[in-house]
Amino acid sequence: MPLRDHFHPPLSTRRHWHSFHHAWATCLSFDLNHQLPEGYFAEPNVQFGIEIDVAAFEEANGKSANGRDATSCWTPPDPLLTIPLTLATDIIEVLVYSGEAGPTLAGAIELVSPANKDRPENRDAFISKCATYVQGGVGLAMVDVVTSRSRNLHHDFVARLGERAPRLDSELYAAAYRPVERDKQAKLDIWQEPLAIGRPLPDMPLWLRGGLCLQIHLEETYERTSEEIRIPRNGA
């Protein structure tokens, strides 16, 4: 089943893109769980319109977040500096854990959303999260089928790490990243594939911490998701 444009009519007026991405992340996690050996598991993590926890807001009535009288608690000195903070925007990902010694993150698949691409601070937050994954030895894959924003986060991500990836002709893409040590030096292996509306999706590798490699069945899971939420093959 070829890739459809979920962000413009006619499909965008008949199905919500965020519902599809949520279902796709779930389907991807099901598929990975069929591949994973004992001791590993995959699960989707999908959050839209992320807001700071209400407990972190200052109370104007002199009470602390736990309801106690603020005067009865230790009061720290005023902060040296207060600056704006950009929180991570939409999170649409599949996380793979090794559960042998308690859940330890081993790999992640990031499905890009329009909010991840729409302004510099949001792009920076997304790229920073991805950099934290690979710099911590976590295998990563990134899939961008967003047609309503043209920024290529894969190029930005590789540039953040101090390198430049070969330019892709398409703004839509799938990429995979493997942190690995060779000759006593940390390296990052990179795979990248252009995507296009009307074309099938490729399979991509997902390298887990420790060396296990999974096959990300993008086309198979995309088709299954489309069928489960009843999107006709013509996208209408």
C-alpha contacts under 8 A as a table, 3 or more apart, distances in Angstrom:
res1	aa1	res2	aa2	distance
1	M	199	R	7.95
1	M	200	P	6.18
1	M	219	E	7.11
1	M	222	Y	7.89
1	M	223	E	5.78
1	M	233	R	6.92
2	P	197	I	6.98
2	P	198	G	4.72
2	P	199	R	4.62
2	P	200	P	4.46
2	P	201	L	7.08
3	L	196	A	6.90
3	L	197	I	4.97
3	L	198	G	5.15
3	L	199	R	5.66
3	L	200	P	6.02
3	L	201	L	6.78
4	R	11	L	7.96
4	R	197	I	5.45
4	R	198	G	6.19
4	R	235	G	6.59
5	D	8	H	6.13
5	D	11	L	6.85
5	D	12	S	7.65
5	D	145	V	7.81
5	D	146	V	7.93
5	D	147	T	6.82
5	D	197	I	6.32
6	H	9	P	7.89
6	H	11	L	5.71
6	H	12	S	5.22
6	H	15	R	7.68
6	H	16	H	7.72
6	H	17	W	5.57
6	H	146	V	7.68
6	H	147	T	7.83
7	F	11	L	7.35
7	F	12	S	5.12
7	F	17	W	6.60
7	F	146	V	6.86
7	F	147	T	6.13
7	F	148	S	6.01
8	H	11	L	6.42
8	H	12	S	4.97
8	H	13	T	7.54
8	H	147	T	7.81
8	H	148	S	7.53
9	P	12	S	4.90
9	P	13	T	5.66
10	P	13	T	5.72
10	P	14	R	6.88
10	P	235	G	7.65
10	P	236	A	6.24
11	L	14	R	5.25
11	L	15	R	6.03
11	L	235	G	5.89
11	L	236	A	5.85
12	S	15	R	5.48
12	S	16	H	6.23
12	S	17	W	6.81
13	T	16	H	7.47
14	R	236	A	7.62
15	R	19	S	7.68
15	R	20	F	7.68
16	H	19	S	5.37
16	H	20	F	6.59
17	W	20	F	5.12
17	W	21	H	6.22
18	H	21	H	5.06
18	H	22	H	6.07
19	S	22	H	5.15
19	S	23	A	6.24
20	F	23	A	5.11
20	F	24	W	5.97
20	F	225	T	7.38
20	F	226	S	7.80
20	F	229	I	7.80
21	H	24	W	4.90
21	H	25	A	6.08
21	H	92	I	7.23
21	H	111	L	7.43
22	H	25	A	5.32
22	H	26	T	6.40
22	H	46	V	6.38
22	H	92	I	6.98
23	A	26	T	5.06
23	A	27	C	6.15
23	A	225	T	6.31
24	W	27	C	4.98
24	W	28	L	6.06
24	W	221	T	6.81
24	W	222	Y	6.43
24	W	225	T	5.66
25	A	28	L	5.09
25	A	29	S	6.26
25	A	44	P	5.68
25	A	45	N	7.92
25	A	46	V	7.87
25	A	92	I	7.00
25	A	93	E	6.33
25	A	94	V	5.98
25	A	111	L	7.72
26	T	29	S	5.15
26	T	30	F	6.36
26	T	43	E	7.24
26	T	44	P	5.48
26	T	94	V	7.65
27	C	30	F	5.08
27	C	31	D	6.28
27	C	221	T	5.96
27	C	224	R	7.64
27	C	225	T	6.59
28	L	31	D	5.09
28	L	32	L	6.20
28	L	94	V	7.23
28	L	216	I	7.61
28	L	217	H	7.67
28	L	218	L	7.83
28	L	221	T	6.05
29	S	32	L	5.13
29	S	33	N	6.13
29	S	42	A	5.25
29	S	43	E	5.33
29	S	44	P	6.08
29	S	94	V	6.09
29	S	95	L	7.92
30	F	33	N	5.20
30	F	34	H	6.61
30	F	42	A	7.46
30	F	43	E	7.85
31	D	34	H	5.35
31	D	35	Q	6.86
31	D	217	H	7.71
31	D	221	T	7.49
32	L	35	Q	5.11
32	L	36	L	6.13
32	L	41	F	7.97
32	L	42	A	6.42
32	L	214	L	7.30
32	L	215	Q	7.92
32	L	216	I	7.39
33	N	36	L	5.16
33	N	40	Y	7.91
33	N	41	F	5.84
33	N	42	A	5.77
35	Q	214	L	6.99
36	L	40	Y	5.97
36	L	41	F	6.75
36	L	214	L	7.70
37	P	40	Y	6.05
39	G	98	S	5.89
39	G	99	G	5.19
39	G	100	E	5.45
40	Y	96	V	7.09
40	Y	97	Y	5.56
40	Y	98	S	4.44
40	Y	99	G	5.60
40	Y	100	E	7.66
41	F	96	V	5.71
41	F	97	Y	5.43
41	F	98	S	6.68
41	F	99	G	7.34
42	A	94	V	6.68
42	A	95	L	5.53
42	A	96	V	4.21
42	A	97	Y	6.21
43	E	94	V	5.66
43	E	95	L	5.55
43	E	96	V	6.60
44	P	92	I	7.63
44	P	93	E	5.85
44	P	94	V	4.33
44	P	95	L	6.21
45	N	91	I	7.01
45	N	92	I	6.06
45	N	93	E	5.29
45	N	94	V	5.94
45	N	95	L	7.04
46	V	90	D	7.66
46	V	91	I	5.33
46	V	92	I	4.46
46	V	93	E	6.23
47	Q	50	I	6.44
47	Q	90	D	5.72
47	Q	91	I	4.99
47	Q	92	I	6.49
48	F	89	T	7.13
48	F	90	D	4.54
48	F	91	I	6.37
49	G	89	T	6.30
49	G	90	D	5.85
50	I	87	L	7.66
50	I	88	A	7.16
50	I	89	T	5.81
50	I	90	D	6.41
51	E	87	L	7.72
52	I	56	A	7.01
52	I	87	L	7.75
53	D	56	A	5.56
53	D	57	F	7.46
54	V	57	F	5.53
55	A	58	E	7.95
55	A	65	A	5.55
56	A	65	A	7.27
57	F	65	A	7.73
58	E	64	S	7.57
58	E	65	A	7.37
59	E	62	G	6.30
59	E	63	K	5.97
59	E	64	S	6.42
59	E	65	A	6.91
60	A	63	K	7.40
62	G	69	D	6.57
62	G	70	A	5.63
62	G	71	T	7.75
63	K	66	N	7.78
63	K	67	G	5.54
63	K	68	R	5.63
63	K	69	D	4.86
63	K	70	A	4.88
64	S	67	G	5.33
64	S	68	R	5.53
64	S	69	D	6.36
64	S	70	A	5.13
65	A	68	R	7.55
68	R	72	S	7.48
69	D	72	S	5.65
69	D	73	C	7.34
70	A	73	C	5.49
71	T	74	W	7.64
71	T	75	T	7.82
79	P	82	T	6.87
86	T	121	E	6.43
86	T	122	N	7.09
86	T	125	A	7.04
87	L	122	N	7.86
87	L	125	A	6.97
88	A	91	I	7.47
88	A	122	N	6.79
88	A	125	A	5.51
88	A	126	F	6.47
89	T	115	A	6.32
89	T	116	N	6.24
89	T	122	N	6.52
89	T	125	A	7.82
89	T	126	F	7.74
90	D	113	S	6.63
90	D	115	A	6.34
90	D	116	N	6.62
91	I	110	E	7.95
91	I	113	S	7.92
92	I	110	E	6.14
92	I	111	L	5.38
92	I	112	V	7.03
92	I	113	S	7.48
93	E	108	A	6.73
93	E	109	I	5.33
93	E	110	E	4.51
93	E	111	L	5.80
94	V	108	A	5.57
94	V	109	I	5.02
94	V	110	E	6.74
95	L	105	L	7.04
95	L	106	A	7.74
95	L	107	G	5.96
95	L	108	A	4.56
95	L	109	I	6.60
96	V	105	L	6.06
96	V	106	A	5.58
96	V	107	G	4.95
96	V	108	A	6.04
96	V	208	L	7.93
97	Y	103	P	5.59
97	Y	104	T	5.18
97	Y	105	L	4.52
97	Y	106	A	5.21
97	Y	107	G	7.00
98	S	101	A	7.58
98	S	102	G	7.43
98	S	103	P	5.54
98	S	104	T	5.15
98	S	105	L	6.45
98	S	106	A	6.27
99	G	102	G	4.87
99	G	103	P	4.34
99	G	104	T	6.33
100	E	103	P	7.20
101	A	104	T	7.50
105	L	108	A	8.00
105	L	138	V	6.90
106	A	137	G	7.83
106	A	138	V	5.15
106	A	139	G	6.51
106	A	208	L	5.00
106	A	209	R	4.75
106	A	210	G	7.93
107	G	138	V	5.10
107	G	139	G	4.50
107	G	140	L	5.70
107	G	206	L	7.02
107	G	207	W	6.81
107	G	208	L	4.98
107	G	209	R	6.72
108	A	138	V	7.30
108	A	139	G	6.35
108	A	140	L	4.91
108	A	141	A	6.35
108	A	206	L	7.86
109	I	140	L	5.81
109	I	141	A	4.64
109	I	142	M	5.84
109	I	143	V	7.61
109	I	206	L	7.89
110	E	140	L	7.62
110	E	141	A	6.12
110	E	142	M	4.77
110	E	143	V	6.23
111	L	142	M	6.10
111	L	143	V	5.00
111	L	144	D	6.15
112	V	116	N	6.38
112	V	117	K	7.95
112	V	142	M	7.17
112	V	143	V	6.13
112	V	144	D	5.01
112	V	145	V	7.32
112	V	146	V	7.07
113	S	116	N	5.34
113	S	117	K	7.09
113	S	144	D	7.58
113	S	146	V	6.52
114	P	117	K	5.41
114	P	118	D	6.15
114	P	146	V	6.24
114	P	148	S	6.81
114	P	149	R	6.20
115	A	118	D	5.25
115	A	119	R	7.82
115	A	122	N	7.00
116	N	119	R	7.77
116	N	122	N	5.41
116	N	123	R	5.46
116	N	126	F	6.22
117	K	120	P	7.63
117	K	122	N	6.50
117	K	123	R	5.31
117	K	149	R	6.40
117	K	150	S	7.87
117	K	151	R	6.16
117	K	153	L	7.38
118	D	122	N	6.85
118	D	123	R	7.28
118	D	149	R	6.65
119	R	122	N	5.47
119	R	123	R	6.27
120	P	123	R	5.13
120	P	124	D	6.07
121	E	124	D	5.03
121	E	125	A	6.22
122	N	125	A	5.11
122	N	126	F	6.27
123	R	126	F	5.19
123	R	127	I	6.11
123	R	153	L	7.25
124	D	127	I	5.16
124	D	128	S	5.95
125	A	128	S	5.11
125	A	129	K	6.32
126	F	129	K	5.26
126	F	130	C	6.45
127	I	130	C	5.06
127	I	131	A	6.07
127	I	153	L	7.28
127	I	156	D	7.43
127	I	157	F	5.53
127	I	160	R	7.80
128	S	131	A	5.03
128	S	132	T	6.15
129	K	132	T	5.12
129	K	133	Y	6.46
130	C	133	Y	5.14
130	C	134	V	6.56
130	C	140	L	7.59
130	C	157	F	7.60
131	A	134	V	5.41
131	A	135	Q	5.89
131	A	157	F	7.33
131	A	160	R	7.98
131	A	161	L	7.56
132	T	135	Q	5.23
132	T	136	G	6.03
133	Y	136	G	5.25
133	Y	137	G	6.60
133	Y	138	V	5.10
133	Y	139	G	7.28
133	Y	140	L	7.21
134	V	137	G	5.00
134	V	138	V	4.89
134	V	139	G	6.12
134	V	140	L	6.74
134	V	177	Y	7.51
134	V	178	R	7.44
134	V	179	P	5.95
135	Q	138	V	7.29
135	Q	179	P	7.44
137	G	179	P	5.45
137	G	180	V	7.54
137	G	209	R	6.06
138	V	178	R	7.66
138	V	179	P	6.87
138	V	208	L	6.40
138	V	209	R	5.43
139	G	176	A	7.86
139	G	177	Y	5.96
139	G	178	R	5.08
139	G	179	P	6.33
139	G	206	L	6.28
139	G	207	W	4.92
139	G	208	L	5.00
139	G	209	R	6.18
140	L	176	A	5.76
140	L	177	Y	5.13
140	L	178	R	6.74
140	L	206	L	6.42
140	L	207	W	7.16
141	A	174	A	7.35
141	A	175	A	5.57
141	A	176	A	4.12
141	A	177	Y	6.10
141	A	204	M	7.94
141	A	205	P	7.72
141	A	206	L	6.31
142	M	154	H	7.52
142	M	174	A	5.67
142	M	175	A	5.17
142	M	176	A	6.30
143	V	172	L	8.00
143	V	173	Y	6.08
143	V	174	A	4.42
143	V	175	A	6.53
144	D	172	L	5.43
144	D	173	Y	5.47
144	D	174	A	6.33
145	V	172	L	5.33
145	V	173	Y	6.97
145	V	195	L	7.55
146	V	149	R	6.29
146	V	150	S	7.89
146	V	172	L	6.96
147	T	150	S	6.75
147	T	172	L	7.48
150	S	171	E	6.06
151	R	171	E	7.05
152	N	155	H	5.67
152	N	156	D	6.63
152	N	171	E	5.90
152	N	172	L	7.69
153	L	156	D	4.86
153	L	157	F	5.86
154	H	157	F	5.06
154	H	158	V	6.28
154	H	175	A	7.16
155	H	158	V	5.36
155	H	159	A	6.12
155	H	164	R	7.01
155	H	165	A	6.22
155	H	167	R	7.52
156	D	159	A	5.05
156	D	160	R	6.12
157	F	160	R	5.06
157	F	161	L	6.66
158	V	161	L	5.18
158	V	162	G	6.71
158	V	163	E	5.59
158	V	164	R	5.93
158	V	165	A	6.37
159	A	162	G	5.03
159	A	163	E	4.93
159	A	164	R	5.35
159	A	165	A	7.65
160	R	163	E	7.33
168	L	171	E	7.11
168	L	173	Y	7.95
168	L	193	E	7.92
168	L	194	P	6.30
169	D	194	P	7.17
170	S	173	Y	6.84
170	S	194	P	5.59
170	S	195	L	6.56
170	S	196	A	7.02
171	E	194	P	7.62
171	E	195	L	7.86
172	L	194	P	6.03
172	L	195	L	4.98
172	L	196	A	6.42
173	Y	192	Q	7.05
173	Y	193	E	5.59
173	Y	194	P	4.33
173	Y	195	L	4.71
173	Y	196	A	7.98
174	A	192	Q	5.78
174	A	193	E	5.28
174	A	194	P	6.49
174	A	195	L	6.93
174	A	204	M	7.58
175	A	190	I	7.11
175	A	191	W	5.37
175	A	192	Q	4.18
175	A	193	E	6.26
175	A	204	M	7.49
176	A	190	I	5.70
176	A	191	W	5.00
176	A	192	Q	6.47
176	A	204	M	6.82
176	A	205	P	6.38
176	A	206	L	6.59
177	Y	188	L	6.35
177	Y	189	D	5.57
177	Y	190	I	4.71
177	Y	191	W	6.54
177	Y	206	L	7.66
177	Y	207	W	7.51
178	R	188	L	5.38
178	R	189	D	4.90
178	R	190	I	6.58
178	R	206	L	7.72
178	R	207	W	5.70
178	R	208	L	7.89
179	P	186	A	7.00
179	P	187	K	5.82
179	P	188	L	4.56
179	P	189	D	6.50
180	V	186	A	5.78
180	V	187	K	5.24
180	V	188	L	6.11
180	V	189	D	7.38
181	E	184	K	5.99
181	E	185	Q	5.31
181	E	186	A	4.43
181	E	187	K	5.78
182	R	185	Q	5.32
182	R	186	A	6.45
182	R	187	K	6.81
191	W	204	M	7.94
193	E	202	P	7.54
195	L	199	R	7.23
195	L	201	L	6.75
196	A	199	R	5.50
200	P	219	E	6.31
201	L	218	L	5.82
201	L	219	E	4.71
202	P	217	H	7.46
202	P	218	L	6.18
202	P	219	E	6.33
203	D	215	Q	6.53
203	D	216	I	5.43
203	D	217	H	5.01
203	D	218	L	5.60
203	D	219	E	7.05
204	M	215	Q	5.94
204	M	216	I	5.04
204	M	217	H	7.04
204	M	218	L	7.45
205	P	213	C	6.41
205	P	214	L	5.78
205	P	215	Q	4.99
205	P	216	I	5.86
206	L	213	C	5.54
206	L	214	L	5.04
206	L	215	Q	6.28
206	L	216	I	6.54
207	W	211	G	6.35
207	W	212	L	5.84
207	W	213	C	4.35
207	W	214	L	6.35
208	L	211	G	5.75
208	L	212	L	5.22
208	L	213	C	6.04
208	L	214	L	7.73
209	R	212	L	7.07
217	H	220	E	5.36
217	H	221	T	6.00
218	L	221	T	5.40
218	L	222	Y	5.83
219	E	222	Y	5.09
219	E	223	E	6.08
220	E	223	E	5.28
220	E	224	R	6.18
221	T	224	R	4.97
221	T	225	T	5.97
222	Y	225	T	5.17
222	Y	226	S	6.18
223	E	226	S	5.09
223	E	227	E	6.21
224	R	227	E	5.14
224	R	228	E	6.10
225	T	228	E	5.10
225	T	229	I	6.30
226	S	229	I	5.50
226	S	230	R	5.93
226	S	231	I	5.08
226	S	232	P	7.56
227	E	230	R	4.85
227	E	231	I	5.96
227	E	232	P	7.42
228	E	231	I	7.89
231	I	235	G	6.04
231	I	236	A	7.33
232	P	235	G	5.24
232	P	236	A	6.23
233	R	236	A	7.78
